[in-house]
Amino acid sequence: MHITRLPTSKQSGLVAEFGTDPRWEPTILSLLWLGRRPSEVEALLSSLPEAAVGPAGEQRDRIRAEVAFGPFDTTAAWAHGAADQAMTAIEQGERLAHQGQLLDRVLAGIDNPRTSALVADGIGRWVYDRAASRAAALAAVAAWPQAPETWHVLMVALHDRDNNAQRVAGDLIPKIYSGDQQVRELLLTAANSSQRATTRAAALDAISRGWPEDPATEELIERARKSVAVAAGPPPTGPHGLGLRRCDLTRRPDHCLGR
């Protein structure tokens, strides 16, 4: 392959330029697989555009996941970091097609000694997460301490496709983390950037309860009062119910969550 005979700097340039183009995926992965040392492979991976969003960002993340869970020569630390990012995207992502593509790559890692324990742990969480009573089970989190495990469960619930689970997360986060500035920043990101109205509403609800005097909270609430979105909810009665309702943030953010 001609690309493998290029200087490393030019290889990195090609990865930076074409690494988010799906048509180049086989070439980029072949180049990474042929890397002779972990440092070379990771240097090429670092050339993938970090700021890419949308389809380009998804393509970058798929390549990283393929390398993390596949037979590529990287350090265990890099593989574990990229694996955690892929699994977080599956749990908190908002586009099912991309989540499914990442899941394919994650499951392939069950046979990789480097990632098998991570995959097994994720599968255990995801099987539990599909329980019918997720919202009811989340109520137990109210007694949990501030800990990484607690925050992980609540963030997954905040991005859940079950509005009831999102509502419970919006209640619990301020009760456990009120005043925590790092949590505030993460909630502000969700409230400003999520593609789903119910996730934005749950995050805004949590911010308004846990940080009521924060100027950013007031700004978000004011913006929400001027916003009307369409959100999934309980099907309206009548022969034409389509399972959609108007999500009117001029009332309260938790209106979008079916309260």
N, C-alpha and C positions, 0 to 999 in steps of 0.2 A: 504494500500500500504506500503510495507516494507520501502521504501526510506523515507517516511515521519517520520518514527520513529528513523531515524539516527540523530546523533548530527549535528548541523548546519555546522560545519567545514567539515564533511564528505559529506553533501549535496552539499556544495560549491565545493568540490573537484570533485564530479560527474558532476556537471554542467560545470566546467572548462574542464573536460576530454571528455565529450560526448555531450556538448551543441551545437556543430556544426555538429553533425551527424543527418541527417534527420530522421533516424529510431528511434531516442530518442526524437523527438519533442513532441509526445503526453505525454510522461512521464515528460519531463521538464516542459511543460505547466501545467500539472496537479499539479506538485509540487509547481509551482508559484501560481496557483489559490488557493491552500490550505494554502498559507502563512497567518499567523494570524495577522501580522502587516506590514504596509508599509516598515518599516525598514528591516524586514526579507526578504521581496520580493525583495527589491532593492539590498540588500546584495548578494542574489543569482544571480540577473541579472548582478551585477558587476563582477561576476566570469566568465561570458562568455568571451572567448578569444578576447581581444581588437585588437590584432595584426593579427587576422585571415584575410586572403584575399581569393579571388576566391570563389568557392562554399561554403567553410567553412564560409567565411565572410558574404556571402549572407544568409546562414542559421541563423547565429547570428542576422543579421538585421531583418529577418522575425520574429524571436521570440520576439525581442524588439518591433516591430510594432504590433504584436498580443497583447502584453501586454498593449502597449500604448493606443490602440484604443478599447480594449476589457474590460470585467468586472473584472479587476484585481485590487488588493488593493495596489496601489502605491500612492505616493503624486502627486498632480496636477503638481508640478514643474517637477518631473521626466517624467510624461506622456507627458507634453508639449515639453520637450526637445527631447524625443525619437520620438514624432510625427513630429517635425520639421525635424529631420534627415531623417525619412522615406519619407517625402514629397520632400525634396531636392533630395533624391536618385531617386525618380520618375521623377523629372524634369531634372536632370542632369546625370542620369545613362546611361549606354551604352549597357545594355543587356535587350532586350524587355521582355523576359520571367520573369526575376527577377522583372522588373518594374511592370509587370502585377500582379505578386504575391503580391507585396507590395500594389498595388492599391486596390486589393481585401480587404486587411486588413484595409486600410485607409477608404474605403467607408463604412465598417461596423461600423466605428466610428461616422457616422452621427446621430445615435440614442443614443450615449453616451453623456450625458450633459457636460462631461469634455472636449470632443474633437469636439463636433458638430460644433462649430463656426470655428475651424481650418479647418475642412473638407469642410464646405460651402465656406470658403474663397479660398481654393485650387481649388475646382471645378469651381468657378468663373474665376480664372486665367487660368485654363486649357481649358475651353471652348473658351475663348478669344484667347488663344495661337494657337488654331487650325484654326484660320482665314486664308484665302488663301493669304492675303497680309501682312504676318508677317514682312517681310523685309521692306516693305514700311512704315508700322506702327512704326517700330523701329526708323525711322529717327527722329521722334519727341523727342526721348530720348536725342538728342544732346543738347536740351535746358534745360534739367533737371539738378539740382544741384547734388553735391556729397552727396548721401544719401543712407541708406540701401535699399530703394525701387529701386533706380536706379541701384545699383550693382546687386541686385537680378535679375532684368529684363535682364541685360546684360550677367550675367553668364548663365542664362537659354538659352539665344540666342546663346551664345558661344557653348553650347552643343546641339543645335537644330539639327534635322535631315535634315533641309532645309539648303543647302549650302549658299543660299543667305542671310539668317538670320545670319549665322555664319560670313559671310563676313562683314556684317554691324556691328556686335558686335566687330569684330577685328578692324574696323575703329573707332568706338565710344569710346572704352575703353581707348586708349591712349589720345584721345582728352579731356576726362573728368578726367582721373585719372593719367595722366603723372607725373612720379616722386614719386607716392605713393608706398612705399616699401611693404606694406601689399598686395596691388594689384599685385605688381611684383611677390611676392612669390606665390600667387595663380595661376598666369599665368604660372610661371615656372613649377609648379606641373602639370598643364594641358598639357603643351608642352612636358614634359618628360614622363608622365604617361598615357595619354589618349590612349585607344585602337583604336580610330578612327583617321585616317590620317587627315581628314578635321578639326577635333577639334585641333589636334596638330598644324596644319598649321595656323588656325585662332589665336591661342594663341601666336605662334611664330611671326606672323605678328603684333599683338598688342604690343608684347615686343619690337620688332625691331623699332617700331614707337615711343613708349613712353619712352623707356630706351635704346637709341641707343648706348650709350657709356659704358653700363654695361658689364663687362667681361663675365658674364654668358650669355648675349645675343650673344656675339661674338662666344662663345663656341657652343651654340645651333645652330647658323646659319652655322658654320663650319660642325657640325655633320649633319645638314640637307642637306648640299651640297653633302654629300656622301650617302644620303638615297634616295631610290626610293620605293614608296609604291603604292598600288592599291586603288583607291578611287572611290566612286560613283559619277557620274556626268551626264551631259546631254547625252542621247544616241547618239552615233555616227551615221552619215548617212550611208545608205547602208542596205542590207538585213540581215546582221549578227550583227546589233547593239544590245548589251546586257546591255546598261546602265552603262558600266564600262569604265574607261579610266586610263591610266597610270598617277599617281600623282608624278611628277618629282620635288622634292624639290631642285634639283641642279639649277633650274631657279630662282624661288622666292617662299617663303612659300605660298603666296596667289594663286599660280598656282593650288594648290589642291582645291581651292574654286571657280574655274571657271572664274577667271579674265582674 
